[in-house]
Amino acid sequence: MDKPEEPNKKTIILPGTVQKIIPPSIPGDAEKAEISVEPAEPLYQEIRVENTLKDEKTGEEVALKAGAKVDVTIEATADATVPKKPSSKVG
């Protein structure tokens, strides 16, 4: 999952919490972590990802624990974005 840095990436970092750890449903499948992304709309808050991270210092694989606070990063290259138009809220 490590990628070389690309210049001029646009990012947002959202807070999340690991709600539960889901064991593999099929032998040989990966364990999943269900993460609730707090600022997302209620119907779309939960995402499930493979529960494997890499320790930056040692390179060892680690896993998230239920209840862990995490950051969810969304990245896009500059050519995948457009300037945001000003809001036209009345009031």
C-alpha angles and dihedrals in degrees: 000000000000111000131184113260114265118207121245099016118168115223144177125190117208127191118243142172128217102240098184146342114240117207118223112280092203124042109259092023120120128258112250133216117214109214125192111212102209103208094048123102111274096250091052103038100104124075127174121213136169107277097234126113131166125236105236094214102043103021089230120143116248135179133224122248125224110266094027117144111231140175119234111207122201114194133184134174116247092252090058093060138068130202112272116244117233115264116256098206115157119216 
